[in-house]
Amino acid sequence: MSKSIFSLAIPILFLSVECKSQGCLAIRNLAGFGQFAALGYKENKNEWMLDINNRYFHATQSFKGNKNVTPPDPSNGLSIFEYTMNFEISRILKNGWVLAMDLPFSANTISNKFEHGSGVYHTTSDFGVGDLRFTAYKWLLNINKPRKGNIQVGLGLKFPTGNYHSEDYFYYSKADPSLKMLAPVNPAIQLGDGGTGITTELNSFYIFNSSFSVYTNFFYLINPGDVNGVSNQFAGATPNPVSVATTADVNSIPDNYTLRAGVNYTYKLLVFTAGLRYEGAPAHDLFGNDDGLRRAGHIFSVEPGVEYKFKTSFLYSFVTIPISRGTYQTVPDQRATKITGNYTITGGDFASLILFVGYAFTF
């Protein structure tokens, strides 16, 4: 395949960047998926690529269903900061096979009043390694012939290497606001979900000419596990009988999905991207039970981006901007609705944008 075609092929699939949703919907710190599999088109197949990707967002908006329930006073709401540096190394093998390993490192904080019985605004945090992922990819069409398009499938395993029971201090007493105790942090900032999962992927691209190309990415994480046993009850509080009865008092291990599609425009060393992204966590998993607290919901976003190409590397930046978002009623929510007679739906917190900045190079 010619160098000009190869230079187009790289950016088509690397746009996947990371499969993490905004706010506290999706699994925390899941590594990126399939972003550089197009290296399989390079004439020299004994090739490595390292992608160092940085992801940042600040979530302050709360939704229940499609209703925005963010308090007017920010001090009465919730603020989540998440920063993740993800390392993905890919090895190109013969006959269209690619092996990849992803490992994220994250620093997360969450600030609010309602998690602290003292009623005083505090911040809890965690830092460390997230969930490790190994993936094998295969191009379905013969890569030894020049092609304008191709389809790639991927199958992988996600391991629970991220701490899913991180703890920090919570201030639990109104009588003495200085009293504190260790307890698990909010599942929105936990480093992992505690489950061993199976990842499935489908990536494709088509090159129209030297300027225009299109891409699609589909990712689904199958998490057969039910709950991870970590309590999400407020520190020092008496367990809520309804939460216990509905299993909403422990954290769930949910499935997760992302669907992306877009158009690339190449001008000299620059590649401009206009894409759409749909992602979230379902209320019902493909396999296993659906117990435990999960922020099930969806985010539909626009995803513009730009890349600058060097001889054997490239810089890139993307912004994911939501245009529609909301949460779904979970199985514990349905149980709570039957027990109390009041409609119950778990809320979720969302960012106004996600920023991705990264650098990738071959060696």
N, C-alpha and C positions, 0 to 999 in steps of 0.2 A: 504494500500500500504506500502511496506517495506521502512525502513529508507534509504536504499541504492538507491532505485528507486526515493524517494523524493529528495535525495541530488542531483540527476541528473536533476530532473524536474525543480528545481529553476533556474539554470543558463540558461536554454534553452530559456525562454521568457524574462528574465530581460535584455537581450542584447539590447532591443529596446532603452533604455537609454533616448533619446530625439528625437522628430520629427522635429528638426530644421535643415535646410540646411546650407551649407557653404556660406559665403559671404552674399550678399544682395538679394538672390533669394527668399528665403522662408519667411513666416510670422515670424515676430520678436517674440522671446520669447514664443513660443508655448510650453506648458508643455509636458512632456514625455508621452508615450503611452504603456499601457499593460505590462510593463516590469516585474512585479512580480505577474502576475495573476496565475502562477503555484502554488502559495501557496494553491490554492483550492484543491491540491492533498494531503495536509497534513491531517493525521488522525484526529487531533483536528481542527475542522473547525471554532471554535470560536477564531479566531486568527487575530492579527493585524501585519502589516509590515510597517515600515517607511524607505524610501529610500532617502538619501541625496546625490544628484548628482551634480557634478561640471563640467561645460562645458566651454571650452576656445578655441578661435581661433583668428588668425591675418590674415586678408585678404589684399593682395597687388596686386593680378593679375587681370587684366581686360580683359573681352572677349566681342566681338560682334559676335553673331552667334558662330561659332567654331573657330574664329580667335582671337588669343591673341593680344590685342592692348595695353598692358602695356607699358608705356613710359620707355625708357632706363634710364632716370634720375628719381630716386624715388621722388625727390622733385616736379616733375611735375605730379606725379600720385596721388593715393589715398590709404590711410591706414586705415583699420577698425580693432579695437580691441573690442571683445565682451567676457564678462565673465558672466555666469549665474549659480546661485545656485538654483536648483530645489528641492522642497520637494514634495514627493508623499506618501500619506498614504492610505493603502488598508485595507479593512475590508472583511474577509472571512465569507460568509453566507452558508446556507445549500443548498444541491442539486446543487453544482457547480456554485453558484452565487458569484460574487466578486464586491464590490463597491470601487471606487478609486477617490481620489481628488488630483489634481496637482496644485501647485502654484510656479511660478518662480520669482526670484529676480535677476535683471540684472544691470550691469554697462557697458555702451557702449561708445565708442568714435570714431570719424572719423576725419581724418586730410587730408587737401588738399589745393590747391590754388584756383581752379576754382569755388568753391562755394562762394568765397569772392571777391567782386568787386574790392577790393584793389589790388588783385593780389599777396597778401602776404600769405604765408603758415600759417594756423591757425587750431586749434582743437576745435570741438564742441562735446558735450557729453550729456548723460542723465543717470539717475539712478532711480530705483524703482521697483515696482511690475509689473509683466507681466500679460498675460491673464490666468484667472482661468479656470480649466476644471474639470468637473464631468463625470464619466463614469461607466456604468454598464456592467459587463462581464458575460458570461455564457458558461460553458463547454458543448459541444453538446453530448458527450458520458458520460455514467454513471461513476462518479468518485468514487463510492463506491466499484468498482471492480478493481483489479490490471490491469493496461493497460500499454502497451509500447508506446502508442501514443494517442493523442487527438486533437480536434479542438475547438477553442474558438472564439466566436463572441463578439464584443463590440459595444456599442452605447452610445454616450455622447453628452454633450453640452459644447461649449467654450464660455465664457463670456468676453466682452470687458472691463476687469478690468485694463488692462495696458493702460497707457497714450499714445494715438496715435497722439497727437498734442504737444509733448514736444518741448520746445523752448530753444534756446541758442543765444549768441551774434554772429553776423556776421559783418565783417568789409567790408563795401560796397563801399568806396570812394578811387579812385586812387589819387585824389587831396589831400586828407587828410586821410592817412591810419589808423589814430587813431579813426576815426568815426566808430561807431558801432550801430547796432539795433537788437532787438529781432525778431526772425523768427523761424518757425518750422525747426527742424533738419532733416537731410536726412532720408527718410523712412527706409533705411537700419538699422538705430539704434533706431528707435521708439520702445517703449516698447510694443505696441500692434498694431493691425490692425484696430480697431474700429468697428469690426463686431461681431455679435452673430452667431456662427457656429455650425454645426452638425458634429460630428466625427463618422466615421465608421471604424471598425477594424476586422481583421481576423488573428488569431494566431494559430500556430500548432507546434507539435513536434513529433518526433519518436525516441525511445531509442532502439538501436540495441543490446547493451550489457553494461556491467559496465564501458566500456571505451569510446564508441562512441555513439553519438546522433546527430540528425539534427533538425533544427528549421526553420520556416518561419514566417514573420510578414508582414502584409499589413495594411496601414493606409491611410485614405482619409478624409480630412477636407472639408466639403461642406460649403462654405460661400455665402449665397444667396444675401448678400448686394452688391451694385455696387461700389460706391466710398464713402470715409469717409469725404469728404469736406475739407481736409487739403491741403493747397497749397504747391507745391514743387518748385515753381519758386524762382530763386535766390533773396536773400534779396536786396532790393533797386533797382532791375532791372525792366525795363518796361516789362510787360507781353508779352510773345512771342505769336503773333497772330496765328501761326500754332498750338502751344500747346493748346491754348484756343479753337480753332476750332475742334481739335481732341480729346479734354478732357484730354490730357496728362498733363495738368497743375495742376491736383489734384490727390491724391493718391488713388489707387484701393484697393479693399478688395478681394484678390484672393483666390482661392482654393489652396490646398497644399496636396502633397502625398509623401509616403515613402514605398518602398518595400525592404525587407531584407530576406536573406537566408544564411545559413551557417552550419558548422560542429563543434561540440564540442568534445574535447578529454579530459577525466578526468584521472588524475594520482594522487592518494592519495587525498590530500586536495586542489589540483590545478585543474583548468579547463582552457584549452587553446581553443581559438575560432578562426576559419578562416571563415570569412563571406564576402558577397558582399552586397552592398547597392545602391539602385537607388532612387533618390528623386528629388523633384523640385516643381515648380509652373507652371500650364498650362496657355496657352494664352487664353483659353476659359473655363469658369466655367461650372459645370454641370447644375446649375440653376442661373437665373438672367443675367444681362448685364455684359459686359466685358470692361467697360469704365475705364478711369484713367490710371495713370502711374503704371505699375507693371514690375518687373524684372522676366519675364517668362523665364524658362529654365530648364535644367536638370543637375544632377551630378551623375556620375556612379563611385563608389569607392570600394576599398577593405577595410575590417574592421577587423583587427586582435585585439584580446583582451585576457585578462587573469583575473582569479578570484581566490581569496584565501578564503577558507571556514573555518569558526569557528563553534562552537557548535550551536549557534542560530543567526549567522550573517555572512556577508562576505564582503570583500573588492574587488573592481574591477577597471579595467582600460582598456580603448579602444582607438584606434587611427583610425580615418577615413581618408583614403588617396585617393584623386581623381585620376582616370585614364582617365576619359573623362568628359568634361563639356562644356557648351555653352548656349546661350540664343536663344529664339524664337521671331519671329516677333509678336507683340501684335496687338490688334484691333486699338488703336491709331496710331501705326506704319503704319498699312495698310492705314489708312486714310491720314496720312502725305505723304505717297508714292504717293497717287493719287493727292493730292493737289500740291505738289512740283515737281512731276515727277522724284524724286530721291529716290532710295531705302533707307528706313529707318528701323533701328532695334535698340531697346534699349539694351544697354550693361549691364553687371553685373560684380560684383567683387567677387572673389573667394579666399578661403584660400588654402594653400598647405596641411593642415591637420586640423582636429578637435581632441582635446584631451578631453576625458571623464575620470573622476576619481570620485568614489563614495563609499559609505558605506551604507549597508542595514541591518536591524535587525528586529527580530520579538519580540513581547511582548504581 
